[in-house]
């Protein structure tokens, strides 16, 4: 299993899912869960990693496992 890094102005905290990784302070932090209320997203990370609360349109560095099984080449 390997991660694909997604970044750019259109990659925001509102796109995070459980199982993703978010770049915080120069390291990848595994995302355990996310809660969204009134546009604010609280990101719960694995034990020992910093959590984040930000508005849903804040740009982030996101790493996600992309399942390419069954994709024709």
Order of alpha helices (4+ residues) and beta strands (2+ residues): beta-beta-beta-beta-beta-beta
